[in-house]
Amino acid sequence: MPTDSIIGTAVNFTELQQAFADAPAETYRYIKTPLFRFARRVAKRVKTDSLSGRPGIVGGPWKRIKDKNVQGFQTGSDLGSLKAVNKVSRIVRTHVDGAVITAKGGGFLFLSRKARTGKAGTGAVFARVRSVTIPARVKFEEPWRQEIPKAGEQIADAMHRAMRAALDRRMTAVGSAIGRLASL
């Protein structure tokens, strides 16, 4: 006897819809951490690779890992606006982009060393120049691009975990309700 039709009914479709509705908020919570870690890894690599030793800025406060000169963080209040941000201080930006510093009014820049008193500009003048060119020495995009594959993998894993958690939470509630009804 051939079958004329197959009838399918969706059981607990509203629970499934609610799970998909909850998924973006759940995903946002799960993705924040890998994005934050990605931005921090990039900031740390910029500090360790470009801000210590030659070529780059030798020593100074820039090579410390826990400073405010190179920062990495995540921003965004929902899944659509979530992003990783890296920013550098005004002084380090000069070494990232490069700059030409010229004297005002066509005068000269007097370059001096610190005297033993610790005050800048009180030592002996060793050069008098019209401008100083600072080349772009700090590589900022290179560590960012190198960290993208690892971050993409971690974010995809977090998205997968978030969807599974949202669906499991709703379907567990449905399963326990069905179990209670079946036991009656």
TIVO-2410 file (N, C-alpha, C; in nm, 3 decimals):
# residues 184
REC num residu      c1      c2      c3 atome chaine
REC   1      M   0.083  -0.116   0.000     N      A
REC   1      M   0.000   0.000   0.000    CA      A
REC   1      M   0.089   0.125   0.000     C      A
REC   2      P   0.084   0.199  -0.106     N      A
REC   2      P   0.171   0.317  -0.114    CA      A
REC   2      P   0.123   0.428  -0.020     C      A
REC   3      T   0.218   0.505   0.020     N      A
REC   3      T   0.187   0.616   0.110    CA      A
REC   3      T   0.146   0.736   0.026     C      A
REC   4      D   0.033   0.794   0.059     N      A
REC   4      D  -0.016   0.910  -0.016    CA      A
REC   4      D   0.052   1.038   0.027     C      A
REC   5      S   0.080   1.051   0.152     N      A
REC   5      S   0.142   1.175   0.199    CA      A
REC   5      S   0.213   1.148   0.332     C      A
REC   6      I   0.304   1.235   0.360     N      A
REC   6      I   0.375   1.230   0.487    CA      A
REC   6      I   0.341   1.359   0.560     C      A
REC   7      I   0.299   1.348   0.680     N      A
REC   7      I   0.262   1.465   0.758    CA      A
REC   7      I   0.365   1.481   0.869     C      A
REC   8      G   0.422   1.599   0.874     N      A
REC   8      G   0.520   1.629   0.977    CA      A
REC   8      G   0.470   1.745   1.061     C      A
REC   9      T   0.492   1.735   1.189     N      A
REC   9      T   0.454   1.844   1.279    CA      A
REC   9      T   0.576   1.887   1.358     C      A
REC  10      A   0.588   2.015   1.372     N      A
REC  10      A   0.699   2.070   1.450    CA      A
REC  10      A   0.661   2.070   1.596     C      A
REC  11      V   0.739   2.001   1.674     N      A
REC  11      V   0.715   1.995   1.818    CA      A
REC  11      V   0.802   2.101   1.883     C      A
REC  12      N   0.741   2.183   1.964     N      A
REC  12      N   0.813   2.287   2.039    CA      A
REC  12      N   0.884   2.386   1.948     C      A
REC  13      F   0.817   2.423   1.842     N      A
REC  13      F   0.874   2.519   1.749    CA      A
REC  13      F   0.898   2.655   1.815     C      A
REC  14      T   0.810   2.693   1.907     N      A
REC  14      T   0.827   2.823   1.975    CA      A
REC  14      T   0.953   2.823   2.061     C      A
REC  15      E   0.987   2.711   2.121     N      A
REC  15      E   1.110   2.701   2.200    CA      A
REC  15      E   1.233   2.715   2.109     C      A
REC  16      L   1.226   2.653   1.993     N      A
REC  16      L   1.336   2.665   1.897    CA      A
REC  16      L   1.350   2.808   1.849     C      A
REC  17      Q   1.238   2.874   1.822     N      A
REC  17      Q   1.242   3.015   1.782    CA      A
REC  17      Q   1.303   3.100   1.893     C      A
REC  18      Q   1.268   3.072   2.015     N      A
REC  18      Q   1.322   3.148   2.128    CA      A
REC  18      Q   1.473   3.124   2.143     C      A
REC  19      A   1.516   3.003   2.117     N      A
REC  19      A   1.660   2.972   2.122    CA      A
REC  19      A   1.736   3.051   2.017     C      A
REC  20      F   1.679   3.060   1.896     N      A
REC  20      F   1.745   3.140   1.791    CA      A
REC  20      F   1.737   3.289   1.822     C      A
REC  21      A   1.635   3.333   1.891     N      A
REC  21      A   1.625   3.473   1.931    CA      A
REC  21      A   1.726   3.507   2.040     C      A
REC  22      D   1.754   3.411   2.129     N      A
REC  22      D   1.851   3.433   2.237    CA      A
REC  22      D   1.995   3.420   2.189     C      A
REC  23      A   2.016   3.358   2.074     N      A
REC  23      A   2.151   3.328   2.026    CA      A
REC  23      A   2.239   3.451   2.007     C      A
REC  24      P   2.191   3.564   1.950     N      A
REC  24      P   2.282   3.679   1.934    CA      A
REC  24      P   2.336   3.732   2.067     C      A
REC  25      A   2.253   3.742   2.169     N      A
REC  25      A   2.301   3.790   2.299    CA      A
REC  25      A   2.400   3.691   2.359     C      A
REC  26      E   2.372   3.564   2.344     N      A
REC  26      E   2.463   3.460   2.394    CA      A
REC  26      E   2.595   3.464   2.317     C      A
REC  27      T   2.586   3.480   2.187     N      A
REC  27      T   2.706   3.486   2.104    CA      A
REC  27      T   2.790   3.607   2.140     C      A
REC  28      Y   2.727   3.721   2.164     N      A
REC  28      Y   2.799   3.842   2.205    CA      A
REC  28      Y   2.881   3.815   2.331     C      A
REC  29      R   2.820   3.749   2.428     N      A
REC  29      R   2.890   3.719   2.552    CA      A
REC  29      R   3.009   3.626   2.529     C      A
REC  30      Y   2.992   3.530   2.440     N      A
REC  30      Y   3.099   3.433   2.415    CA      A
REC  30      Y   3.212   3.492   2.330     C      A
REC  31      I   3.181   3.586   2.241     N      A
REC  31      I   3.282   3.637   2.148    CA      A
REC  31      I   3.366   3.750   2.209     C      A
REC  32      K   3.315   3.817   2.312     N      A
REC  32      K   3.388   3.929   2.371    CA      A
REC  32      K   3.528   3.888   2.416     C      A
REC  33      T   3.540   3.774   2.479     N      A
REC  33      T   3.670   3.732   2.533    CA      A
REC  33      T   3.774   3.704   2.425     C      A
REC  34      P   3.744   3.626   2.319     N      A
REC  34      P   3.847   3.607   2.216    CA      A
REC  34      P   3.888   3.736   2.146     C      A
REC  35      L   3.794   3.828   2.127     N      A
REC  35      L   3.830   3.956   2.064    CA      A
REC  35      L   3.922   4.037   2.155     C      A
REC  36      F   3.892   4.040   2.283     N      A
REC  36      F   3.975   4.112   2.379    CA      A
REC  36      F   4.115   4.052   2.383     C      A
REC  37      R   4.123   3.920   2.386     N      A
REC  37      R   4.254   3.853   2.389    CA      A
REC  37      R   4.333   3.878   2.261     C      A
REC  38      F   4.264   3.882   2.147     N      A
REC  38      F   4.329   3.912   2.018    CA      A
REC  38      F   4.392   4.051   2.023     C      A
REC  39      A   4.316   4.151   2.069     N      A
REC  39      A   4.369   4.287   2.074    CA      A
REC  39      A   4.487   4.296   2.170     C      A
REC  40      R   4.481   4.227   2.282     N      A
REC  40      R   4.592   4.228   2.377    CA      A
REC  40      R   4.716   4.158   2.321     C      A
REC  41      R   4.695   4.048   2.247     N      A
REC  41      R   4.810   3.978   2.185    CA      A
REC  41      R   4.880   4.069   2.085     C      A
REC  42      V   4.801   4.141   2.004     N      A
REC  42      V   4.860   4.232   1.906    CA      A
REC  42      V   4.939   4.341   1.978     C      A
REC  43      A   4.882   4.401   2.082     N      A
REC  43      A   4.952   4.506   2.157    CA      A
REC  43      A   5.082   4.453   2.217     C      A
REC  44      K   5.078   4.335   2.272     N      A
REC  44      K   5.199   4.277   2.333    CA      A
REC  44      K   5.305   4.249   2.227     C      A
REC  45      R   5.262   4.198   2.110     N      A
REC  45      R   5.360   4.170   2.005    CA      A
REC  45      R   5.422   4.298   1.951     C      A
REC  46      V   5.343   4.405   1.940     N      A
REC  46      V   5.399   4.533   1.895    CA      A
REC  46      V   5.504   4.580   1.995     C      A
REC  47      K   5.475   4.567   2.123     N      A
REC  47      K   5.569   4.612   2.226    CA      A
REC  47      K   5.697   4.529   2.224     C      A
REC  48      T   5.682   4.397   2.218     N      A
REC  48      T   5.802   4.312   2.227    CA      A
REC  48      T   5.882   4.311   2.097     C      A
REC  49      D   5.814   4.319   1.981     N      A
REC  49      D   5.886   4.311   1.854    CA      A
REC  49      D   5.943   4.445   1.809     C      A
REC  50      S   5.866   4.552   1.825     N      A
REC  50      S   5.906   4.679   1.765    CA      A
REC  50      S   5.954   4.784   1.863     C      A
REC  51      L   5.919   4.774   1.988     N      A
REC  51      L   5.953   4.880   2.082    CA      A
REC  51      L   6.067   4.845   2.175     C      A
REC  52      S   6.144   4.744   2.143     N      A
REC  52      S   6.261   4.713   2.223    CA      A
REC  52      S   6.372   4.668   2.131     C      A
REC  53      G   6.488   4.726   2.150     N      A
REC  53      G   6.603   4.691   2.068    CA      A
REC  53      G   6.598   4.753   1.931     C      A
REC  54      R   6.701   4.736   1.854     N      A
REC  54      R   6.708   4.794   1.720    CA      A
REC  54      R   6.647   4.700   1.619     C      A
REC  55      P   6.586   4.739   1.509     N      A
REC  55      P   6.546   4.875   1.480    CA      A
REC  55      P   6.416   4.906   1.552     C      A
REC  56      G   6.403   5.024   1.599     N      A
REC  56      G   6.285   5.065   1.674    CA      A
REC  56      G   6.327   5.161   1.782     C      A
REC  57      I   6.246   5.176   1.878     N      A
REC  57      I   6.277   5.266   1.988    CA      A
REC  57      I   6.354   5.184   2.091     C      A
REC  58      V   6.471   5.231   2.128     N      A
REC  58      V   6.555   5.156   2.220    CA      A
REC  58      V   6.513   5.188   2.363     C      A
REC  59      G   6.470   5.085   2.435     N      A
REC  59      G   6.443   5.098   2.576    CA      A
REC  59      G   6.334   5.198   2.610     C      A
REC  60      G   6.352   5.263   2.724     N      A
REC  60      G   6.257   5.362   2.768    CA      A
REC  60      G   6.127   5.301   2.818     C      A
REC  61      P   6.030   5.384   2.847     N      A
REC  61      P   5.903   5.332   2.901    CA      A
REC  61      P   5.820   5.258   2.797     C      A
REC  62      W   5.856   5.266   2.669     N      A
REC  62      W   5.775   5.206   2.565    CA      A
REC  62      W   5.784   5.055   2.563     C      A
REC  63      K   5.893   4.999   2.609     N      A
REC  63      K   5.908   4.854   2.599    CA      A
REC  63      K   5.844   4.780   2.715     C      A
REC  64      R   5.791   4.850   2.814     N      A
REC  64      R   5.721   4.783   2.923    CA      A
REC  64      R   5.591   4.724   2.871     C      A
REC  65      I   5.562   4.605   2.913     N      A
REC  65      I   5.443   4.535   2.866    CA      A
REC  65      I   5.316   4.599   2.925     C      A
REC  66      K   5.321   4.645   3.049     N      A
REC  66      K   5.200   4.697   3.115    CA      A
REC  66      K   5.200   4.849   3.119     C      A
REC  67      D   5.207   4.912   3.006     N      A
REC  67      D   5.199   5.057   3.002    CA      A
REC  67      D   5.080   5.099   2.917     C      A
REC  68      K   5.060   5.227   2.903     N      A
REC  68      K   4.945   5.279   2.829    CA      A
REC  68      K   4.983   5.329   2.690     C      A
REC  69      N   5.107   5.305   2.646     N      A
REC  69      N   5.149   5.356   2.516    CA      A
REC  69      N   5.091   5.276   2.400     C      A
REC  70      V   5.073   5.146   2.417     N      A
REC  70      V   5.008   5.062   2.317    CA      A
REC  70      V   4.901   4.982   2.390     C      A
REC  71      Q   4.776   5.001   2.352     N      A
REC  71      Q   4.665   4.937   2.421    CA      A
REC  71      Q   4.585   4.850   2.326     C      A
REC  72      G   4.527   4.747   2.379     N      A
REC  72      G   4.437   4.661   2.303    CA      A
REC  72      G   4.313   4.632   2.384     C      A
REC  73      F   4.196   4.651   2.324     N      A
REC  73      F   4.071   4.627   2.394    CA      A
REC  73      F   3.961   4.601   2.293     C      A
REC  74      Q   3.842   4.561   2.341     N      A
REC  74      Q   3.727   4.539   2.253    CA      A
REC  74      Q   3.618   4.638   2.291     C      A
REC  75      T   3.542   4.681   2.190     N      A
REC  75      T   3.432   4.773   2.213    CA      A
REC  75      T   3.307   4.720   2.145     C      A
REC  76      G   3.195   4.774   2.183     N      A
REC  76      G   3.069   4.737   2.121    CA      A
REC  76      G   2.970   4.691   2.225     C      A
REC  77      S   2.844   4.730   2.205     N      A
REC  77      S   2.741   4.695   2.302    CA      A
REC  77      S   2.652   4.581   2.255     C      A
REC  78      D   2.665   4.542   2.128     N      A
REC  78      D   2.589   4.428   2.078    CA      A
REC  78      D   2.673   4.357   1.973     C      A
REC  79      L   2.621   4.249   1.920     N      A
REC  79      L   2.698   4.165   1.827    CA      A
REC  79      L   2.734   4.241   1.699     C      A
REC  80      G   2.648   4.331   1.654     N      A
REC  80      G   2.674   4.405   1.531    CA      A
REC  80      G   2.783   4.510   1.544     C      A
REC  81      S   2.804   4.562   1.664     N      A
REC  81      S   2.903   4.668   1.682    CA      A
REC  81      S   3.030   4.622   1.753     C      A
REC  82      L   3.043   4.493   1.777     N      A
REC  82      L   3.157   4.439   1.849    CA      A
REC  82      L   3.282   4.444   1.761     C      A
REC  83      K   3.393   4.498   1.815     N      A
REC  83      K   3.518   4.502   1.738    CA      A
REC  83      K   3.637   4.510   1.831     C      A
REC  84      A   3.752   4.468   1.781     N      A
REC  84      A   3.877   4.477   1.854    CA      A
REC  84      A   3.947   4.606   1.812     C      A
REC  85      V   4.005   4.677   1.909     N      A
REC  85      V   4.068   4.805   1.882    CA      A
REC  85      V   4.207   4.805   1.944     C      A
REC  86      N   4.303   4.853   1.868     N      A
REC  86      N   4.438   4.878   1.919    CA      A
REC  86      N   4.468   5.025   1.897     C      A
REC  87      K   4.521   5.089   2.000     N      A
REC  87      K   4.558   5.229   1.983    CA      A
REC  87      K   4.694   5.253   2.047     C      A
REC  88      V   4.761   5.355   1.994     N      A
REC  88      V   4.893   5.390   2.044    CA      A
REC  88      V   4.890   5.534   2.091     C      A
REC  89      S   4.981   5.567   2.181     N      A
REC  89      S   4.988   5.703   2.233    CA      A
REC  89      S   5.039   5.797   2.125     C      A
REC  90      R   5.027   5.925   2.152     N      A
REC  90      R   5.067   6.029   2.057    CA      A
REC  90      R   5.216   6.019   2.024     C      A
REC  91      I   5.297   5.990   2.123     N      A
REC  91      I   5.442   5.984   2.102    CA      A
REC  91      I   5.480   5.860   2.021     C      A
REC  92      V   5.422   5.746   2.052     N      A
REC  92      V   5.453   5.624   1.977    CA      A
REC  92      V   5.397   5.633   1.836     C      A
REC  93      R   5.284   5.703   1.816     N      A
REC  93      R   5.226   5.719   1.682    CA      A
REC  93      R   5.327   5.787   1.588     C      A
REC  94      T   5.408   5.875   1.642     N      A
REC  94      T   5.512   5.940   1.561    CA      A
REC  94      T   5.605   5.835   1.502     C      A
REC  95      H   5.635   5.731   1.578     N      A
REC  95      H   5.725   5.626   1.531    CA      A
REC  95      H   5.652   5.521   1.447     C      A
REC  96      V   5.520   5.515   1.456     N      A
REC  96      V   5.443   5.424   1.371    CA      A
REC  96      V   5.424   5.484   1.232     C      A
REC  97      D   5.384   5.611   1.227     N      A
REC  97      D   5.356   5.678   1.100    CA      A
REC  97      D   5.478   5.748   1.040     C      A
REC  98      G   5.573   5.786   1.124     N      A
REC  98      G   5.684   5.868   1.079    CA      A
REC  98      G   5.643   6.014   1.085     C      A
REC  99      A   5.739   6.103   1.101     N      A
REC  99      A   5.706   6.245   1.112    CA      A
REC  99      A   5.830   6.329   1.081     C      A
REC 100      V   5.803   6.454   1.047     N      A
REC 100      V   5.909   6.554   1.030    CA      A
REC 100      V   5.878   6.665   1.129     C      A
REC 101      I   5.971   6.690   1.221     N      A
REC 101      I   5.954   6.794   1.321    CA      A
REC 101      I   6.039   6.913   1.277     C      A
REC 102      T   5.972   7.027   1.259     N      A
REC 102      T   6.042   7.148   1.215    CA      A
REC 102      T   6.028   7.256   1.321     C      A
REC 103      A   6.123   7.347   1.321     N      A
REC 103      A   6.119   7.458   1.417    CA      A
REC 103      A   6.015   7.560   1.373     C      A
REC 104      K   5.954   7.626   1.469     N      A
REC 104      K   5.856   7.729   1.438    CA      A
REC 104      K   5.926   7.855   1.388     C      A
REC 105      G   5.863   7.921   1.294     N      A
REC 105      G   5.915   8.049   1.246    CA      A
REC 105      G   6.045   8.040   1.170     C      A
REC 106      G   6.079   7.925   1.117     N      A
REC 106      G   6.201   7.912   1.037    CA      A
REC 106      G   6.327   7.913   1.120     C      A
REC 107      G   6.317   7.893   1.251     N      A
REC 107      G   6.434   7.892   1.338    CA      A
REC 107      G   6.502   7.756   1.338     C      A
REC 108      F   6.570   7.729   1.447     N      A
REC 108      F   6.643   7.604   1.461    CA      A
REC 108      F   6.593   7.525   1.581     C      A
REC 109      L   6.610   7.394   1.571     N      A
REC 109      L   6.587   7.305   1.684    CA      A
REC 109      L   6.722   7.281   1.750     C      A
REC 110      F   6.729   7.297   1.881     N      A
REC 110      F   6.852   7.273   1.954    CA      A
REC 110      F   6.838   7.139   2.026     C      A
REC 111      L   6.919   7.045   1.985     N      A
REC 111      L   6.916   6.912   2.044    CA      A
REC 111      L   7.022   6.904   2.152     C      A
REC 112      S   6.979   6.864   2.273     N      A
REC 112      S   7.072   6.855   2.385    CA      A
REC 112      S   7.047   6.727   2.463     C      A
REC 113      R   7.146   6.689   2.538     N      A
REC 113      R   7.132   6.573   2.626    CA      A
REC 113      R   7.088   6.624   2.763     C      A
REC 114      K   7.031   6.532   2.840     N      A
REC 114      K   6.994   6.567   2.976    CA      A
REC 114      K   7.120   6.588   3.059     C      A
REC 115      A   7.117   6.690   3.140     N      A
REC 115      A   7.229   6.712   3.232    CA      A
REC 115      A   7.213   6.615   3.349     C      A
REC 116      R   7.309   6.610   3.433     N      A
REC 116      R   7.303   6.520   3.548    CA      A
REC 116      R   7.195   6.561   3.646     C      A
REC 117      T   7.140   6.679   3.630     N      A
REC 117      T   7.034   6.723   3.720    CA      A
REC 117      T   6.903   6.652   3.689     C      A
REC 118      G   6.892   6.590   3.570     N      A
REC 118      G   6.772   6.516   3.533    CA      A
REC 118      G   6.670   6.601   3.458     C      A
REC 119      K   6.699   6.728   3.436     N      A
REC 119      K   6.606   6.815   3.366    CA      A
REC 119      K   6.640   6.816   3.217     C      A
REC 120      A   6.537   6.805   3.134     N      A
REC 120      A   6.559   6.806   2.990    CA      A
REC 120      A   6.599   6.945   2.945     C      A
REC 121      G   6.690   6.950   2.849     N      A
REC 121      G   6.730   7.077   2.790    CA      A
REC 121      G   6.833   7.156   2.868     C      A
REC 122      T   6.882   7.103   2.977     N      A
REC 122      T   6.981   7.176   3.055    CA      A
REC 122      T   7.124   7.132   3.024     C      A
REC 123      G   7.140   7.030   2.943     N      A
REC 123      G   7.273   6.979   2.910    CA      A
REC 123      G   7.333   7.054   2.792     C      A
REC 124      A   7.446   7.004   2.746     N      A
REC 124      A   7.518   7.067   2.636    CA      A
REC 124      A   7.445   7.042   2.504     C      A
REC 125      V   7.435   7.145   2.421     N      A
REC 125      V   7.372   7.133   2.290    CA      A
REC 125      V   7.471   7.061   2.198     C      A
REC 126      F   7.424   6.955   2.132     N      A
REC 126      F   7.513   6.882   2.043    CA      A
REC 126      F   7.474   6.896   1.896     C      A
REC 127      A   7.359   6.957   1.867     N      A
REC 127      A   7.320   6.977   1.727    CA      A
REC 127      A   7.221   7.092   1.718     C      A
REC 128      R   7.230   7.164   1.605     N      A
REC 128      R   7.135   7.271   1.575    CA      A
REC 128      R   7.087   7.246   1.433     C      A
REC 129      V   6.959   7.209   1.421     N      A
REC 129      V   6.905   7.169   1.290    CA      A
REC 129      V   6.773   7.241   1.265     C      A
REC 130      R   6.735   7.248   1.138     N      A
REC 130      R   6.607   7.310   1.102    CA      A
REC 130      R   6.492   7.210   1.117     C      A
REC 131      S   6.518   7.081   1.091     N      A
REC 131      S   6.412   6.980   1.105    CA      A
REC 131      S   6.473   6.846   1.139     C      A
REC 132      V   6.392   6.763   1.199     N      A
REC 132      V   6.431   6.626   1.235    CA      A
REC 132      V   6.330   6.533   1.171     C      A
REC 133      T   6.379   6.433   1.096     N      A
REC 133      T   6.291   6.335   1.034    CA      A
REC 133      T   6.295   6.206   1.115     C      A
REC 134      I   6.176   6.163   1.159     N      A
REC 134      I   6.165   6.037   1.232    CA      A
REC 134      I   6.100   5.937   1.137     C      A
REC 135      P   6.172   5.832   1.097     N      A
REC 135      P   6.114   5.736   1.003    CA      A
REC 135      P   6.010   5.647   1.072     C      A
REC 136      A   5.924   5.589   0.991     N      A
REC 136      A   5.824   5.494   1.043    CA      A
REC 136      A   5.895   5.363   1.073     C      A
REC 137      R   5.920   5.337   1.201     N      A
REC 137      R   5.997   5.219   1.239    CA      A
REC 137      R   5.915   5.112   1.308     C      A
REC 138      V   5.806   5.149   1.371     N      A
REC 138      V   5.726   5.054   1.448    CA      A
REC 138      V   5.626   4.988   1.354     C      A
REC 139      K   5.637   4.858   1.340     N      A
REC 139      K   5.546   4.782   1.254    CA      A
REC 139      K   5.420   4.750   1.335     C      A
REC 140      F   5.307   4.802   1.290     N      A
REC 140      F   5.183   4.783   1.365    CA      A
REC 140      F   5.088   4.689   1.294     C      A
REC 141      E   5.083   4.694   1.162     N      A
REC 141      E   4.989   4.610   1.087    CA      A
REC 141      E   5.038   4.466   1.076     C      A
REC 142      E   5.167   4.445   1.075     N      A
REC 142      E   5.222   4.311   1.059    CA      A
REC 142      E   5.179   4.215   1.171     C      A
REC 143      P   5.194   4.251   1.299     N      A
REC 143      P   5.145   4.161   1.404    CA      A
REC 143      P   4.994   4.141   1.398     C      A
REC 144      W   4.922   4.245   1.358     N      A
REC 144      W   4.775   4.235   1.347    CA      A
REC 144      W   4.739   4.128   1.245     C      A
REC 145      R   4.801   4.135   1.127     N      A
REC 145      R   4.771   4.038   1.021    CA      A
REC 145      R   4.815   3.896   1.058     C      A
REC 146      Q   4.922   3.883   1.132     N      A
REC 146      Q   4.970   3.750   1.171    CA      A
REC 146      Q   4.880   3.686   1.277     C      A
REC 147      E   4.812   3.766   1.357     N      A
REC 147      E   4.725   3.713   1.462    CA      A
REC 147      E   4.583   3.685   1.413     C      A
REC 148      I   4.546   3.732   1.294     N      A
REC 148      I   4.408   3.716   1.244    CA      A
REC 148      I   4.367   3.569   1.230     C      A
REC 149      P   4.448   3.478   1.174     N      A
REC 149      P   4.402   3.338   1.163    CA      A
REC 149      P   4.369   3.275   1.298     C      A
REC 150      K   4.452   3.297   1.397     N      A
REC 150      K   4.427   3.239   1.530    CA      A
REC 150      K   4.300   3.300   1.590     C      A
REC 151      A   4.282   3.431   1.574     N      A
REC 151      A   4.163   3.497   1.628    CA      A
REC 151      A   4.038   3.449   1.556     C      A
REC 152      G   4.045   3.432   1.426     N      A
REC 152      G   3.929   3.384   1.351    CA      A
REC 152      G   3.887   3.246   1.396     C      A
REC 153      E   3.983   3.160   1.421     N      A
REC 153      E   3.953   3.025   1.469    CA      A
REC 153      E   3.890   3.029   1.608     C      A
REC 154      Q   3.944   3.113   1.697     N      A
REC 154      Q   3.890   3.123   1.833    CA      A
REC 154      Q   3.749   3.183   1.832     C      A
REC 155      I   3.724   3.280   1.746     N      A
REC 155      I   3.592   3.341   1.738    CA      A
REC 155      I   3.490   3.243   1.680     C      A
REC 156      A   3.530   3.166   1.579     N      A
REC 156      A   3.439   3.066   1.523    CA      A
REC 156      A   3.404   2.960   1.628     C      A
REC 157      D   3.504   2.918   1.707     N      A
REC 157      D   3.477   2.821   1.815    CA      A
REC 157      D   3.381   2.881   1.918     C      A
REC 158      A   3.401   3.008   1.951     N      A
REC 158      A   3.313   3.073   2.049    CA      A
REC 158      A   3.171   3.085   1.996     C      A
REC 159      M   3.156   3.116   1.868     N      A
REC 159      M   3.022   3.124   1.809    CA      A
REC 159      M   2.953   2.988   1.813     C      A
REC 160      H   3.028   2.884   1.781     N      A
REC 160      H   2.973   2.749   1.783    CA      A
REC 160      H   2.928   2.711   1.925     C      A
REC 161      R   3.013   2.740   2.024     N      A
REC 161      R   2.978   2.711   2.163    CA      A
REC 161      R   2.855   2.790   2.207     C      A
REC 162      A   2.845   2.915   2.164     N      A
REC 162      A   2.730   2.998   2.202    CA      A
REC 162      A   2.600   2.945   2.144     C      A
REC 163      M   2.602   2.908   2.016     N      A
REC 163      M   2.480   2.854   1.955    CA      A
REC 163      M   2.440   2.722   2.021     C      A
REC 164      R   2.538   2.638   2.048     N      A
REC 164      R   2.509   2.511   2.112    CA      A
REC 164      R   2.451   2.533   2.253     C      A
REC 165      A   2.508   2.629   2.326     N      A
REC 165      A   2.459   2.656   2.461    CA      A
REC 165      A   2.316   2.712   2.458     C      A
REC 166      A   2.287   2.802   2.362     N      A
REC 166      A   2.153   2.859   2.354    CA      A
REC 166      A   2.050   2.751   2.318     C      A
REC 167      L   2.083   2.667   2.223     N      A
REC 167      L   1.991   2.560   2.184    CA      A
REC 167      L   1.977   2.454   2.294     C      A
REC 168      D   2.088   2.417   2.355     N      A
REC 168      D   2.082   2.316   2.461    CA      A
REC 168      D   1.999   2.364   2.580     C      A
REC 169      R   2.014   2.491   2.614     N      A
REC 169      R   1.941   2.544   2.729    CA      A
REC 169      R   1.790   2.537   2.704     C      A
REC 170      R   1.748   2.577   2.583     N      A
REC 170      R   1.604   2.572   2.552    CA      A
REC 170      R   1.554   2.430   2.536     C      A
REC 171      M   1.632   2.348   2.469     N      A
REC 171      M   1.586   2.211   2.444    CA      A
REC 171      M   1.591   2.127   2.572     C      A
REC 172      T   1.677   2.159   2.665     N      A
REC 172      T   1.677   2.090   2.794    CA      A
REC 172      T   1.549   2.122   2.869     C      A
REC 173      A   1.508   2.248   2.862     N      A
REC 173      A   1.382   2.286   2.926    CA      A
REC 173      A   1.265   2.213   2.862     C      A
REC 174      V   1.268   2.200   2.730     N      A
REC 174      V   1.162   2.128   2.659    CA      A
REC 174      V   1.165   1.980   2.695     C      A
REC 175      G   1.284   1.922   2.699     N      A
REC 175      G   1.298   1.781   2.733    CA      A
REC 175      G   1.249   1.750   2.873     C      A
REC 176      S   1.281   1.837   2.967     N      A
REC 176      S   1.234   1.811   3.104    CA      A
REC 176      S   1.083   1.826   3.113     C      A
REC 177      A   1.024   1.920   3.038     N      A
REC 177      A   0.878   1.935   3.039    CA      A
REC 177      A   0.811   1.812   2.978     C      A
REC 178      I   0.866   1.761   2.870     N      A
REC 178      I   0.812   1.640   2.807    CA      A
REC 178      I   0.827   1.523   2.901     C      A
REC 179      G   0.939   1.514   2.971     N      A
REC 179      G   0.961   1.405   3.067    CA      A
REC 179      G   0.860   1.409   3.180     C      A
REC 180      R   0.827   1.529   3.227     N      A
REC 180      R   0.727   1.540   3.335    CA      A
REC 180      R   0.587   1.500   3.284     C      A
REC 181      L   0.557   1.542   3.160     N      A
REC 181      L   0.427   1.505   3.106    CA      A
REC 181      L   0.417   1.355   3.082     C      A
REC 182      A   0.523   1.294   3.038     N      A
REC 182      A   0.524   1.152   3.009    CA      A
REC 182      A   0.515   1.069   3.137     C      A
REC 183      S   0.564   1.121   3.248     N      A
REC 183      S   0.562   1.046   3.373    CA      A
REC 183      S   0.425   1.050   3.440     C      A
REC 184      L   0.338   1.139   3.396     N      A
REC 184      L   0.204   1.145   3.456    CA      A
REC 184      L   0.120   1.032   3.416     C      A
***
